[in-house]
Amino acid sequence: MDRPAAPQAAPAPPPARPEVECLQAYSAPLEGRRGLLRLDFNENTVGPSPRVVQAIRAIPAEHIAIYPEYEGLQAAVAAALMRTSGAAAAGPGLEPHHIGLFNGVDAALHAVFQAYGAPGDRLLTTSPTFGYYSPCARMQGMAIEAIPYRHTDFAFPFDAIRAALTGPAPPRLLLICNPNNPTGTRLAPERILELAAASPATLVVVDELYEAFSGDSVLPLLLAGAGVAGTRAPGADAFAAYPNLLVLRSLAKTAGLAGLRIGFAIGHPAVVDRVGRVTGPYDINSFAVTAAFAALDDQAYVDAFVAEVLAAKALLQQRLTTAGWRHQGEGGNYLLLWPRARGAAAVEQRLRDAGILVRSMAGKPLIDGSLRVSIGTRAQMEQFWSAWQQADS
């Protein structure tokens, strides 16, 4: 009697690159957030300018079937950055070829690593910092050197970073989030230029997503021709003295366009060109383009929102200090808070039950046990303060 044939194993799917097979993707709990007070992802908590909404609603239906057009957007971004730089340009200033357009700063980061990171190269950064830097490095097979902030006050480890830059094998990339997410640590722009000048072979990427809430940007210094590399020659490119510096900006945190994904890379034209080579031709959709033009044309809305957030943050910090709750966060539109009566997970759940979302920092070096709380309007933070006192009691 013939025996039944043994079942054959299903064929396995082809493996990805080794770097991807062992990669843990960066993920965030993005579902079920509508209708709640969103203090978890540092977003604008009130929505974009009415001009943005009006512009999007005016898009003709037939334009949805047309590939997006970007003409004039780089010039508009350059002009807006010049207006808000607070410094007179010593040369031509920012021009369209200094601006790269991306589907959010996350896409810009990914492109930077694709363009400049190779297996065996080294990323130098700080710890803790924005969690997407590490996956971007690992998918390229890069080594990561993350130097911790000072434990006592979360000060920037300047001397250690500089030593790593000027050692026998300079890193391929240095990534600085300024002010840093999530610690709120601020680094003076002059010190960033000092680091860039110390290692010309290293691409120094400055993530300035939260710059509007502190004013710590390298752009005014570059436009004024200042910095440790000396005064730039008349007519020279704004990045002539720092061709290895790339600045990242977004319209997500201030202008309220997080859902549309629009970000910018500002730097030497040659660097912007290389980073742009690894992106798709239509990565930014037409709605984001239209919204960006409208948002850039309403700086008064952004200024008013930033002022409201800073007022709300100062009030919350005062109350936390008076009540004795440990908190941290000099820069940015967020604070780290340490519960004292309950564990962070229990407080986070209690806040969610009250309709408020915050972000757990569980497992992150130096800040495990804290919660990151985004800052909204004064009315929203009054709601949070009332819920916080009950949640951590």
N, C-alpha and C positions, 0 to 999 in steps of 0.2 A: 504494500500500500504506500503510495507516494505521500511524502510529508508535505504539508503546505509550505509554500515559500515564505521565508522570513520577510517581514515588512521592511521595506527599504526606508532609510532615514530621508527626511525631506532635505533637499539641497539647501545649504546655508547661503545667505546673501553675501555678496562680495564684501570684504572688509574695507573700511575707509583707511586713510593714511594712519600710520601708528599714532601720530600726534592727536588725531581726532578720536581714535578708538579709546584712548585713555583720558579723554577730556571730559570734565564735568561742566556742562553748559551753564552759563550765567542765566539765572531765571529769577523772576519776581512774581509775587502773588497779585496778578493784575485783574482777576475776575471778581465780580460781585462788589465793586467799589462805587457804583452809581448810587446816588441818593444818600450817601454818607458824607460826613465831614472828612475830607481827604487830607490828613496831615501825615501821610506815610511816604510820599515820593517827591516832596519839595516842589510840587506843581504850583502854578498860579491857582488860587482857590476861588476866584470869582469869575473867571472866563476872560476871553479876549476883548479888545476894544470893540465897541459897536460898529466902527468902520470896517473891521475885519468881517464881522457877521454880514454886514450889508454887502461887502464886496463878494463874498462867497455866494450869497443868494442871487447876486446879479449875473453869475456865470451862465451863459446860454447853454441850453441842454445839448446842442450839437457840439459844443466845445469838449464835452466829455469824451467824444469819440476821436478826438485829435490828440496826438502825442503832445506832451507839454513843451512850452517854449520858455526859454530862460533869458531872452534878450533884455538887458537893462537891469537885471536883478543884482548882478555883481557890482555894478556901478552904484546902485541904490544902497547896498550894504556898505560899500566903501565910504560913500557920502555920509551915511548915518554914523559910522564909527568915527569919522573925522569930526562931526558935530559934537559928539559926546566925549571926545578924548580930553577936552579941557586944556589942550596945549596947541599953540600955533606951530604949524609944520615948518621945519627948517629947510625942507626940500619939496619935491613934488607931492608928498603925502601918499595916501593910499589910493590905488587905482584898481580897476577891475581885475587885472592880472594878479593882484595880491590876494584875491578872494576865491576860495574853493567852495562850491555848493554841495551839500550832502543831505541824505535822507536822515536827518538828525545827527547829533554829535556821535552817537554810537556808531553810525556808519562811517563817520570821519575817522574815528579811532581804528575801526577795522581796516580801513584803507591805509592808514599810516603803517600799521603792522604788516600788511600785505606788501606795501611798497618798500619798506625799510627793514623788516625783520626776516632773518633767515635762520635755519637750524644752527644752533650753537652760539648765535648772537646773544647778547645780554640786555635785558631790560632792567634799568635802575629806577626804583620808585620808593614810596614810603609805605608805612603800615601803621594803622589801617587807612585805606583810601578807597576810592570808587572800585567796586568789585569787578567791573568789566575789563579792567586793564589786564588782569592775569589770564583770563581765558583767551584774549586776543594774542597774548604772547605765547601761550602754550600751543595754540593751534598752528603757530609758525615754527614750533620746536625751539623756542628761545628759552634761555635760562633766566630766572627772575631773582633779582637781589632787592628785597624790600627792607629798607632800614626803618626801624620803628621811631615814632614820635616819642619825645621825652615823657616818661610815665607820669611825672608829677604835674605837669601843666600842659602837656601835648604840644610843646614847642617844636618847631621844625628842626630836624637834625642836620643843620647846615654843614657843620664841619665834617661829619661822616659822609654826607653826599658829595661834598667837594673832594674829599680824599678818594672816594671811589671813582670820581670823574678823572682825576689827575694821576691815577695809578698807571702801572705798566700796560694794562689792557683796558682802555676806556670802553664804557658800555655803548652799544649801538643806539639805544634810546634812553632818554630820561623823561619820565612823566611826572609832572607836578600838578596837582589839583589845588588851585589857589583862588579863594579860600578852600581848604580841604573838606571834602565830603567823606566821612561824617563828623570829623572832630571840630570843624570850624576854624582850624589853624590858619593864620594869615602869614604870608611871607612878603616882605617889602619887594616891590618890583625891581629895585636896584640890585637886590641880592640874586634875583633870578638872572638878570643880565650878567652878573658876575660869574654865575655858574656856566652860562652859555659861552662866555668868553674863555673860560678855563679849559674847555674841551671842544674845540672846533669840529672834531670828528664825530661828535655825538649829536644826534638830532634831539633838541630839547623841546618837548611838547608841553605847553602850559594850558591846562584845562581851566578856562575862565568862565565856566557856566554860571557861577554865583558872584561874579565880579560886581554886578550892579548893586549888591547889598553891602559892599565894602569899599569899592573904588580902587582895589589893588590890581591895576592892569599895567602890563608892560608897554601897551600901545602909546600912551602919551609920551613916555620917555623916548621911544623909537621915533615918533613923529617929530619930537623936538630936537632929535639928533644927540641926545644925551646918553650917558652910560659909561661903563668902565672902558669900553673900547675906544672912547674919544669922540669928539664932535665929527659928524660926517661932513664930507665935502659938499659944497653947494651943488645942487642938482642931483646928488646921489640918491639911490634907492633907499626907502625908509628902512629896509632890512639889510642894507649894504654891510654894516658892521656886525650884524648878527644873522648871517644867512642860514645858520643851523637852528633858528628859533621858529616855532610854529605855534600859533595861538588858536584855541578853539572857543567858539561862541555859539549861542543858541537863542532862539526865541521862545523856548519852552517855559523857562522859570519865571520870566517877567511878563512877556507879551501874551502868555496863555495859549501857545500853539503846540503844546506837547502832543496832542492827538494827531496833528498833521505832519509831524516829523520834518523839521527844517533846521539845519545847522550849518556852520561856516568854519572854514580853516583859513587863517590869515597868516601869510608869511612871504618869504622870498618867492618870486614867480617860479623859479626852477623847482623849489620844493613843492609848491602848490600844484605845479604841472605833474610831477611824479606821483603825488598822492592821487590826483585825479585820473591817472592812467588806469588804475585798477578798479574803477567804478563803472557802472553801466551808463549808457547814454541818456536814459530816462528815469533815473532812480528817484527823482523828486517829482511828485505828482502835481497836476495843474492847480488843484485846490490849495496846496501848500505854497505854490508860487504866488497865487493871487493873494492869499492871506499875508504872506511875507511883505509884499509891496504895501498893503494897507497898514500893517503893524508898524513898519518902518516910517510910515508917514504920520504916525500918531505917537510921537515920543512923549507927549504930555500925559497920555494914559499910562505909559510905563512908569514915568516919573512919579505919578500920583500913587500907583500901586506899590512901588518900592518904598515910598515915604510912609505909607500906611503900614506895611509889613515891619519896617524898622521901629515905628512907634509901638506896634503891638508886641514886638520882641522885647523892647526895653521895659515895657510894663510887666510882661511875664517874668523876665529876669529879676526885676525888683521884687516881685511877689515870691518867687522861688527862694531868693536870698533871705528875705524876711522870715519865711516859713522854715528855712533850714534844709531845703531839698538840694542835693548835689546836682549841679548842671554844668554843661560845658558847651561852648560854641561862640567864639568871638565874631567870626564872619559867617556869611551865608544866611539863608532864610530858614534856619532850623536850629534846634538845640538837642543835645544829648541830655537825658534825664535819668537819674538812678532812683528807682523806687526804694523806699526805706522800710515800709511795713509789710509789703508782700513781694513775691518774686515778680520779675519782669513779665513772664508769660501770663501770670494771673492778672496783672494790671492791664496788659494789652487786651486780654479777653474782656475784662470789665469795661474798658473803654469802647471796645467794639460793640458790646451789648448796649452801650449808651449812644451808639451811632457815630463813633469817632474812630478813625483808623490812624495808627501810628506804626512805626517800623522797628521790629526787634533787631538788636545788634548781637544776638546770641551767637557765640562762637567766634566773634571777631576779637583779634588780639587787643589788649589794653582796655576795651570797652564792653567786654562780655558782661551781661547783666543790666545794660542800659537800654533805653528806648530812644529812638530818634523821632523828634516831633517837629514837623514842618510848621512854619508860622504863616498864618492867614491874616485876616483883618482883626481889628480890635474886638469887634463883636464876636467873631469866630473864636478868638482866644479866650474871651470871657466864658463862652460855652465850654471850651476845653478845660479851663481852670476849675470850673465848678465840678466837672466830671472827674478830673484828676484827683482832687482832694477826696472824693468819695471812693475812687478806684484804689487808691493807695492808703486805705485806712483799715 
